Amino acid sequence: MPIASTLFGMTIALYGAACVLYLWNLVGESKTARTAAWVSSAGLSAHTCGIIALGLSIGRAPFANLYESLLFLAWALVGLYALMARKYRIGMLGVFVMLGALCAIAVALALPKGTSTELLPALRSRWSAIHVVSSLISYASFVLAFAAAAGYMSQEKMLKAKRINSLQRHLPALSVMDSLAYKLVSLGFPMLTLGIVTGSLWAQSAWGRYWGWDPKETWALITWLVYAAYLHVRIVQGRRGKWANRILVAGFLCVVVTFLGVNFLGRGLHQYGW
């Protein structure tokens, strides 16, 4: 996979440069957000080409193990940020997004490389790719929603303390971050629902049952319930701010456990190698 490796190396360099530019814009007086956006777009293009090259080199959709999933999660994170940034002025979240993408790619590239590219029998299902892609897009949406919630809480705290500094001036308005978090969860929740449904269909074809309370299945359900609670609080009860943001923080922690917990604890049926 020399072409894919080269493209992922370019991706790391471009995302790193974009992260520096976003940070410079955040803490300094220089207006480098637009340049950072162009650089991150170039990184996203290299990232896209790298995933395509990886898929062509192994002869299948590259979503079957932790290495491939981390690469796609980073791609979805940057891609969703780029789409949201077209409507919302959220340049300050660029630092978080670039750092998150860099960490995901770095962990992926650091994983052992001795795994065969041949699919295990359990993964040879028409539902597997839909299940994995929809789940990873939902995770990326929830990570960005958490970033928006963190920005909201930071902005609210500084406004209450009447502290005006360079960071506070770059933070979006509270209404913007609240709307952004809601729209991201509105995207991520149906994608997670699709992931759970297609995962059940996949489980039926692979193991002969739709649900078996496997650790990953259980945590996916917990995550779904947490974000269902957020939507209930946000839509039905009309609550915003503190309560909604606390649920988003809890949801983010559930996403981390759901996505990484099973792989690193080595438990359950969702073990397909690095």
C-alpha positions in Angstrom: 0.0 0.0 0.0 2.8 2.5 -0.9 0.5 5.0 -2.6 -2.0 5.0 0.2 0.7 5.4 2.8 2.2 8.4 0.8 -1.3 10.0 0.6 -1.9 9.5 4.3 1.5 11.0 5.0 0.5 14.1 3.0 -2.8 14.1 4.9 -1.0 14.3 8.2 1.2 17.1 7.0 -1.7 19.2 5.7 -3.9 18.6 8.7 -0.9 19.5 11.0 -0.4 22.8 9.0 -4.1 23.6 9.2 -4.1 22.9 12.9 -1.2 25.4 13.4 -3.0 28.0 11.3 -6.3 27.6 13.1 -4.4 27.9 16.4 -2.6 31.0 15.2 -5.9 32.6 14.3 -7.3 31.7 17.7 -4.6 33.0 19.9 -3.0 35.7 17.7 -4.2 38.7 15.8 -3.4 37.2 12.4 -6.5 36.2 10.4 -5.5 32.8 9.1 -8.8 31.0 9.3 -9.5 31.1 5.6 -6.0 29.9 4.7 -6.4 27.1 7.3 -9.7 26.1 5.7 -8.0 25.8 2.3 -5.2 23.8 3.7 -7.6 21.5 5.6 -9.6 21.0 2.3 -6.4 20.0 0.6 -5.8 17.5 3.4 -9.3 16.2 3.0 -8.7 15.6 -0.7 -5.5 13.7 0.0 -7.3 11.8 2.7 -10.1 10.8 0.3 -7.6 9.7 -2.3 -5.8 7.7 0.3 -8.9 5.8 1.4 -9.8 5.1 -2.2 -6.2 3.9 -2.9 -6.3 1.7 0.2 -9.6 0.1 -0.9 -8.3 -0.6 -4.4 -5.1 -2.1 -3.1 -6.9 -4.6 -0.8 -9.8 -5.2 -3.2 -12.7 -4.4 -0.9 -14.3 -1.6 1.1 -11.7 -0.4 3.6 -13.9 -0.5 6.8 -13.2 -4.0 8.2 -10.8 -3.4 11.2 -9.8 -0.7 13.7 -7.0 0.6 11.4 -9.4 1.2 8.5 -12.2 2.5 10.8 -10.0 5.1 12.4 -8.9 6.4 9.0 -12.6 6.7 7.9 -13.6 8.3 11.2 -11.0 11.0 10.8 -12.2 11.5 7.2 -15.8 11.8 8.3 -14.9 14.2 11.2 -13.1 16.6 8.8 -15.7 16.3 6.1 -18.6 17.1 8.4 -16.7 20.0 9.8 -16.1 21.4 6.3 -19.8 21.1 5.5 -20.9 22.8 8.8 -18.3 25.6 8.4 -20.0 26.6 5.2 -23.1 27.7 7.2 -21.6 28.5 10.6 -18.6 30.6 11.5 -16.9 28.0 13.6 -13.2 28.5 12.8 -12.3 28.1 16.4 -13.5 24.4 16.3 -10.9 23.8 13.6 -8.2 23.2 16.1 -10.2 20.6 17.9 -11.2 18.9 14.6 -7.6 18.8 13.2 -6.2 17.5 16.4 -8.9 14.8 16.6 -8.3 13.8 13.0 -4.5 13.7 13.5 -4.8 11.6 16.7 -7.1 9.1 14.9 -4.7 8.8 11.9 -1.7 8.6 14.1 -3.2 5.8 16.2 -4.3 3.9 13.0 -0.8 4.1 11.5 0.8 3.0 14.8 -1.3 -0.2 15.0 0.4 -3.5 14.1 0.5 -4.1 10.3 0.6 -7.9 10.1 -3.1 -8.4 9.7 -4.3 -10.2 6.5 -6.5 -8.1 4.2 -8.8 -11.2 3.7 -12.2 -10.7 5.2 -13.3 -13.0 8.0 -16.5 -15.0 7.2 -18.5 -12.9 9.7 -17.7 -9.8 7.7 -18.8 -11.1 4.4 -22.3 -9.6 4.5 -24.1 -7.1 2.4 -25.0 -5.2 5.6 -21.5 -4.9 7.0 -20.3 -1.9 5.0 -23.6 0.0 5.6 -23.5 -0.8 9.3 -19.9 0.4 9.7 -20.1 3.5 7.6 -23.4 4.8 9.1 -22.0 4.1 12.6 -18.8 6.0 12.0 -20.6 8.9 10.5 -22.8 9.1 13.6 -19.7 9.0 15.8 -18.1 11.8 13.9 -21.3 13.8 14.3 -21.4 13.2 18.0 -17.8 14.2 18.4 -18.4 17.5 16.7 -21.6 18.0 18.8 -19.5 17.5 21.9 -17.0 20.2 20.6 -19.9 22.6 20.1 -21.2 21.8 23.6 -17.7 22.4 25.1 -17.5 25.7 23.2 -20.9 26.7 24.5 -20.0 25.9 28.1 -16.7 27.8 27.8 -18.4 30.9 26.2 -21.2 30.8 28.8 -18.7 30.7 31.7 -16.6 33.6 30.3 -19.7 35.7 29.7 -20.9 35.1 33.2 -17.5 36.0 34.6 -17.3 39.0 32.2 -13.9 37.9 30.9 -13.3 39.3 27.5 -10.1 37.9 25.8 -8.9 36.8 22.4 -10.4 33.3 22.9 -13.8 34.7 23.8 -13.9 37.0 20.8 -13.3 34.0 18.5 -16.0 31.8 20.0 -19.3 31.7 18.1 -22.4 33.0 19.8 -24.2 30.7 22.2 -27.2 30.4 19.9 -24.8 29.3 17.0 -23.2 26.6 19.1 -26.5 25.4 20.4 -28.0 25.2 16.9 -24.8 23.5 15.6 -24.9 20.8 18.3 -28.6 20.2 17.6 -28.2 19.8 13.9 -25.2 17.4 14.3 -27.2 15.2 16.7 -30.1 15.4 14.3 -27.8 13.9 11.7 -25.9 11.5 14.0 -29.0 10.0 15.7 -30.6 8.6 12.5 -27.3 7.4 11.3 -26.7 5.5 14.6 -30.2 4.1 14.3 -29.4 2.9 10.8 -26.1 1.4 12.1 -28.0 -0.5 14.9 -30.7 -1.8 12.5 -28.2 -2.9 9.8 -26.0 -4.4 12.6 -28.9 -6.5 13.8 -29.5 -7.8 10.2 -25.8 -8.5 9.9 -25.7 -10.4 13.2 -28.6 -12.5 12.0 -26.7 -13.5 8.8 -23.4 -14.0 10.7 -24.4 -15.6 14.0 -28.1 -16.5 13.6 -29.6 -14.0 16.0 -30.5 -10.3 15.7 -29.3 -9.3 19.2 -27.2 -11.1 21.7 -26.2 -8.4 24.3 -22.6 -8.4 23.1 -20.7 -5.5 24.8 -20.6 -3.4 21.7 -24.3 -4.0 21.0 -25.1 -3.0 24.6 -23.0 0.2 24.5 -24.4 1.1 21.1 -27.9 0.9 22.7 -26.8 2.9 25.7 -25.4 5.6 23.3 -28.6 5.6 21.3 -30.7 6.1 24.5 -28.4 9.0 25.7 -28.9 10.9 22.4 -32.6 10.1 22.4 -32.7 11.7 25.8 -30.9 14.8 24.4 -33.4 15.1 21.6 -36.3 14.7 24.1 -34.9 17.4 26.3 -34.1 19.7 23.4 -37.3 19.3 21.4 -40.1 18.2 23.8 -39.0 20.0 26.9 -37.4 22.9 25.1 -34.4 22.9 27.4 -31.1 24.3 26.1 -27.8 25.2 27.7 -26.6 23.3 30.8 -28.9 20.3 30.7 -28.5 19.7 27.0 -24.8 20.1 27.1 -24.3 17.7 30.0 -26.1 15.0 28.0 -23.8 15.7 25.0 -20.8 15.2 27.3 -22.2 11.9 28.6 -23.0 10.9 25.0 -19.4 11.6 23.9 -18.1 9.4 26.7 -20.5 6.6 25.6 -19.2 7.0 22.0 -15.6 6.6 23.2 -16.5 3.4 25.1 -18.6 2.0 22.2 -16.0 2.6 19.5 -12.7 1.9 21.4 -13.7 0.0 24.5 -14.4 -3.3 22.9 -11.3 -3.2 20.7 -8.9 -2.4 23.5 -10.5 -4.5 26.2 -10.7 -7.5 23.8 -14.2 -8.6 24.7 -17.2 -9.7 22.7 -17.8 -10.8 19.1 -16.7 -7.5 17.5 -13.0 -8.5 17.3 -11.7 -8.5 13.8 -8.1 -7.5 14.3 -6.4 -4.2 14.1 
